[in-house]
C-alpha cells in the first residue's frame, strides 16, 4: 500500500509552509513517528513525522519550495498490514520531547492504490461547484463566510485557493493573485543581487499590506519625562541580573504601564469584525490582555505574546519577555507563543529611533512604540531649565474602532504611569 503524506494544519493562521530540509531520501527506510521532513512556517519551524513505517518512494516537493496546507509532500510504500498513525499538529523542531503535544488533529494522510493524493486537483468537487483546489480548512472557512469557491481565483501553487483568497473575496478586495498581477516588475541591473522571499517575509508583507489598506490608520505621539525611571532602573539592574539571570531593560516598565492602562480603555484592546453575510460589522472588546512584543530576528519580525500581561509584575514581565525573546532568536517558539495577541508593543528605540509610525497588527486596534530615551533640556518648575531623560511614545490606531480622544486618553495614562516610576517603586 502506498500512502501520500500531506502538509497538515499547524496553526489557525498558518496557510502554507516551506520545505526546509528533507530528512529522508527516496529509497530510505522510515519508521512510524520518525521525523521525515523539516517545515518552516511564518510562525515556527516544525518536524513532520511519518504516519507509517515503510520506504520513501517519491518526494513531491523540493527543498525551498513553499506549499499550501494539504499539499502532497511525498509518497511512502507502507509495511504490509500497518495502520497509519493519526498525526497531531507537528511540534517545533527545537522543543524537548517532554513538551506536551496539542490535541490530535485529523490525519494528514490520504490513501490510494497508486499513491495519488485523495482529493487532488484532478478529480472530484469541493461542494462549491469548483475542483478540489482548496484544503478542508479553506473550504470550511468558505462555508462559514458564505463564499462560493467556484468564483474565487486561487493564488497558491497550481491555482490552489488559500485562506487569504477567501477572506479577500468577502472583503471585496483583490486576492493575492490579483495583487501579484498588479505588482510592478523590476528587472535587476548588472551587479544586483536577487534574494528569495522567505515564508515569514511573505506573510509579513501580506498582513501589513492588508492592515494598511483595510484599516484607516491614525497616529499620535506624546513625550514622557522618564528621568526617575532611568534612575530606578540604574539602581536596580545589577541586583536584578544577580537575582534572576536576566537584564532589566526599559521594556517591562513600558509593558506594565501599557497593560495596566488597557484595563481602563477597552477599545484599545479590541478587534474590528465584519459580519460573514456582509450585513454589518461589530467591535469585539477582548476581556484578556495578550501583549504582543515585537522581536527583530534574522528571519524577520516576530511578535510573541505575553498572556494576561496585566496580571504580571515588572519582574514577571521582564522574565516572560526575556524567555520569549530567547526562543524567538533560537527558533524555539511554539505556536501558542505567537497566538492570542490583542495589543502590540514595539521597541523601536532600541535602534535609536525617536519617532515612528508603526502599522497596526491585523486583528488588533492599536500598536504603541517606545522610542529612544534621550537627555534633553526641558523647562521645569518655575521656568527653570534642566536636563531630563525623555522618551516619545508613538501610537498608531484603527480609526474604525477608535477616535482621537480615546486614543489620546490611553496614551496620556501610559505617559503618566511611566512618569510615576521612582526610586521607591517596587518591581514585584
TIMI-742085 format. One record per residue (C-alpha): x negated, y negated, z; residue in one letter. Coordinates in pm, whole numbers, padded with zeros to 5 digits, always signed. Example, Ala and Ser with C-alpha at 12.3 -4.5 7.8 and 13.67 -1.06 7.14 Angstrom:
2
-01230+00450+00780A
-01367+00106+00714S
***
This chain:
428
+00000+00000+00000X
-00123-00347-00086X
-00047-00649+00129X
-00072-01014+00037X
-00190-01239+00316X
-00040-01590+00307X
-00114-01909+00496X
+00123-01922+00797X
+00262-02230+00968X
+00001-02369+01210X
+00198-02662+01347X
+00513-02865+01287X
+00343-03135+01083X
+00080-02924+00908X
+00179-02862+00545X
-00147-02735+00396X
-00491-02604+00478X
-00833-02591+00316X
-01027-02267+00280X
-01335-02346+00486X
-01510-02008+00471X
-01426-01651+00378X
-01547-01413+00647X
-01485-01111+00426X
-01556-01043+00058X
-01380-00810-00188X
-01471-00453-00102X
-01534-00529+00267X
-01351-00328+00528X
-01141-00524+00775X
-00972-00419+01098X
-00630-00531+01218X
-00658-00865+01404X
-01016-00918+01281X
-01075-01274+01153X
-01079-01279+00776X
-01091-01650+00680X
-01153-01991+00837X
-00889-02252+00757X
-00934-02628+00801X
-00622-02838+00856X
-00581-03207+00933X
-00533-03104+01297X
-00780-02827+01382X
-00999-02550+01242X
-00848-02203+01278X
-00942-01843+01206X
-00674-01635+01037X
-00673-01268+01146X
-00595-00975+00920X
-00249-00823+00981X
-00366-00474+00879X
-00672-00253+00865X
-00799-00175+00519X
-01020-00304+00240X
-01017-00656+00098X
-00906-00619-00262X
-00895-00972-00407X
-00948-01331-00290X
-00673-01551-00433X
-00805-01885-00305X
-01160-02014-00319X
-01369-02187-00054X
-01299-02561-00063X
-00954-02511-00216X
-00657-02675-00044X
-00339-02466-00043X
+00012-02525+00098X
+00175-02329+00377X
+00295-01997+00235X
+00033-01979-00042X
-00125-01640-00111X
-00481-01615+00021X
-00591-01258-00050X
-00474-00900-00100X
-00568-00610+00126X
-00549-00238+00044X
-00399-00116+00370X
-00482+00204+00556X
-00203+00453+00485X
+00076+00468+00743X
-00014+00150+00930X
+00247-00108+01026X
+00149-00468+00956X
+00095-00687+01260X
+00313-00986+01324X
+00067-01274+01309X
+00110-01559+01555X
+00005-01910+01454X
-00377-01896+01447X
-00582-02046+01725X
-00880-02283+01687X
-01199-02101+01597X
-01395-02256+01881X
-01150-02179+02162X
-01233-01895+02407X
-01039-01573+02370X
-00883-01635+02710X
-00676-01925+02578X
-00312-01826+02578X
-00169-01794+02228X
+00159-01961+02135X
+00477-01763+02089X
+00461-01540+01779X
+00588-01684+01455X
+00732-01479+01166X
+00464-01273+00999X
+00285-01449+00717X
+00258-01125+00519X
+00454-01006+00219X
+00455-00663+00066X
+00484-00527-00286X
+00373-00220-00471X
+00129-00409-00693X
+00013-00672-00446X
+00224-00954-00590X
+00338-01213-00338X
+00701-01172-00244X
+00896-01482-00337X
+00629-01611-00575X
+00696-01883-00827X
+00764-01630-01100X
+01095-01498-00976X
+01397-01538-00753X
+01553-01854-00621X
+01543-02063-00308X
+01912-02115-00260X
+01899-02462-00418X
+01903-02361-00782X
+01526-02402-00814X
+01248-02146-00849X
+01068-02043-00534X
+00836-02342-00528X
+00872-02408-00155X
+00787-02226+00166X
+01061-02116+00409X
+00981-02412+00633X
+01014-02660+00347X
+01343-02500+00239X
+01467-02525+00599X
+01374-02895+00614X
+01551-02949+00282X
+01866-02785+00417X
+01856-02997+00732X
+01812-03317+00532X
+02058-03223+00258X
+01801-03231-00022X
+01854-03030-00342X
+01511-02882-00419X
+01607-02848-00785X
+01592-03228-00804X
+01253-03258-00631X
+00922-03278-00815X
+00656-03080-00630X
+00319-03242-00571X
+00144-02935-00432X
-00076-02689-00624X
+00108-02537-00919X
+00400-02775-00870X
+00482-02635-00526X
+00717-02852-00320X
+00571-02964+00013X
+00747-03127+00309X
+00633-03478+00215X
+00815-03441-00119X
+01140-03351+00060X
+01118-03639+00306X
+01026-03881+00028X
+01338-03770-00159X
+01553-03853+00147X
+01399-04198+00180X
+01441-04263-00190X
+01066-04313-00210X
+00835-04157-00467X
+00678-03826-00372X
+00307-03773-00358X
+00309-03652-00713X
+00457-03982-00831X
+00202-04176-00627X
-00076-03984-00794X
+00067-04072-01136X
+00059-04443-01050X
-00279-04437-00879X
-00547-04623-01075X
-00803-04405-01248X
-01153-04533-01177X
-01437-04383-01375X
-01765-04358-01180X
-02052-04557-01321X
-02401-04423-01370X
-02558-04351-01031X
-02224-04348-00843X
-02155-04061-00605X
-01821-03881-00608X
-01706-03744-00272X
-01429-03486-00250X
-01134-03589-00034X
-01105-03365+00270X
-00776-03237+00411X
-00788-03475+00707X
-00879-03774+00484X
-00589-03694+00252X
-00349-03667+00546X
-00468-03999+00692X
-00417-04163+00353X
-00067-04022+00311X
+00055-04105+00660X
-00096-04452+00676X
+00046-04534+00332X
+00388-04403+00432X
+00381-04604+00755X
+00257-04922+00590X
+00517-04911+00312X
+00819-04794+00514X
+00775-04976+00847X
+00766-05359+00829X
+00462-05441+01040X
+00434-05746+01263X
+00132-05840+01471X
+00048-06021+01795X
-00275-06091+01981X
-00344-06223+02332X
-00667-06290+02519X
-00719-06142+02865X
-00972-06257+03122X
-01125-05930+03247X
-01412-06077+03446X
-01304-05896+03765X
-01251-05570+03573X
-01606-05590+03437X
-01739-05634+03790X
-01526-05344+03918X
-01650-05107+03651X
-02012-05217+03700X
-01986-05143+04073X
-01817-04803+04027X
-01968-04645+03714X
-02275-04482+03872X
-02079-04330+04161X
-01809-04218+03917X
-02065-04037+03700X
-02215-03868+04007X
-01873-03750+04128X
-01715-03646+03800X
-01995-03598+03549X
-01828-03838+03305X
-01878-04201+03203X
-01639-04465+03332X
-01555-04680+03030X
-01302-04961+02996X
-01064-04737+02802X
-00897-04564+03102X
-00827-04906+03258X
-00658-05013+02935X
-00475-04679+02915X
-00345-04725+03269X
-00228-05080+03202X
-00058-04974+02877X
+00115-04663+03013X
+00246-04846+03321X
+00372-05135+03107X
+00553-04893+02876X
+00775-04785+03167X
+00944-05124+03166X
+00951-05168+02788X
+01120-04859+02639X
+01139-04993+02284X
+00759-04984+02268X
+00783-04609+02338X
+01033-04534+02066X
+01084-04396+01714X
+01295-04502+01417X
+01503-04215+01279X
+01706-04207+00958X
+02026-04002+00955X
+01998-03700+00722X
+02315-03795+00534X
+02184-04145+00471X
+02480-04298+00658X
+02267-04488+00902X
+01974-04485+01141X
+01903-04468+01511X
+01629-04560+01755X
+01504-04283+01982X
+01376-04402+02321X
+01131-04142+02449X
+01151-04059+02819X
+00797-03924+02846X
+00484-04117+02753X
+00241-03939+02522X
-00051-04178+02485X
-00247-04117+02167X
-00610-04226+02192X
-00787-04275+01861X
-01122-04094+01832X
-01360-04154+01540X
-01531-03832+01429X
-01740-03728+01131X
-01430-03558+00988X
-01222-03874+01019X
-00999-04047+01272X
-00822-03806+01508X
-00565-03907+01769X
-00544-03657+02057X
-00265-03717+02306X
-00272-03764+02684X
+00060-03622+02802X
+00255-03806+03075X
-00013-04075+03086X
+00195-04288+03321X
+00158-04022+03593X
-00221-04027+03589X
-00460-04244+03788X
-00751-04423+03626X
-00972-04130+03722X
-00722-03884+03579X
-00701-04079+03254X
-01079-04108+03229X
-01129-03735+03272X
-00843-03643+03036X
-00975-03873+02763X
-01333-03755+02811X
-01220-03394+02767X
-01011-03470+02458X
-01291-03678+02308X
-01541-03398+02356X
-01302-03147+02199X
-01241-03383+01905X
-01612-03423+01835X
-01677-03048+01857X
-01370-02937+01655X
-01217-02765+01957X
-00882-02942+01966X
-00572-02725+01982X
-00251-02820+01805X
-00095-02904+02141X
-00370-03162+02195X
-00265-03371+01895X
+00114-03349+01910X
+00372-03540+02113X
+00224-03889+02084X
+00471-04174+02141X
+00232-04475+02153X
-00129-04520+02042X
-00429-04696+02198X
-00722-04778+01972X
-01067-04882+02098X
-01191-05086+01803X
-01402-05294+02041X
-01644-05003+02067X
-01765-05103+01720X
-01792-05473+01802X
-01456-05573+01655X
-01296-05882+01810X
-00966-05890+01614X
-00794-05610+01424X
-00458-05526+01264X
-00405-05152+01316X
-00137-04959+01127X
+00135-04806+01344X
+00118-04428+01354X
+00405-04269+01165X
+00692-04189+01401X
+00593-04446+01665X
+00696-04806+01718X
+00364-04972+01807X
-00013-04944+01845X
-00248-05157+02056X
-00619-05209+02006X
-00871-05300+02276X
-01130-05529+02122X
-01488-05605+02229X
-01537-05771+02568X
-01737-06092+02528X
-01879-06357+02762X
-01737-06694+02655X
-01693-07038+02814X
-01338-07091+02936X
-01152-07362+03125X
-01086-07253+03484X
-00944-07415+03797X
-00910-07790+03778X
-01051-07833+03429X
-01380-07667+03517X
-01586-07472+03265X
-01713-07123+03347X
-01849-06822+03164X
-01584-06548+03168X
-01555-06196+03027X
-01263-06198+02783X
-01106-05943+02552X
-00846-05961+02276X
-00550-05723+02286X
-00403-05675+01937X
-00057-05521+01895X
+00098-05404+01569X
+00465-05306+01585X
+00751-05182+01368X
+00982-05480+01319X
+01276-05247+01254X
+01261-05140+01620X
+01115-05445+01793X
+01139-05820+01777X
+00862-06057+01872X
+00997-06138+02219X
+01000-05768+02316X
+00651-05710+02183X
+00525-06030+02342X
+00670-05939+02683X
+00500-05599+02672X
+00169-05748+02563X
+00192-06007+02839X
+00238-05735+03101X
-00062-05537+02970X
-00269-05857+02990X
-00152-05925+03347X
-00232-05570+03458X
-00584-05586+03315X
-00646-05924+03477X
-00521-05790+03813X
-00806-05540+03849X
-01058-05650+04109X
-01328-05533+04349X
-01074-05370+04579X
-00885-05182+04307X
-00882-04805+04354X
-00948-04552+04079X
-00749-04260+04221X
***
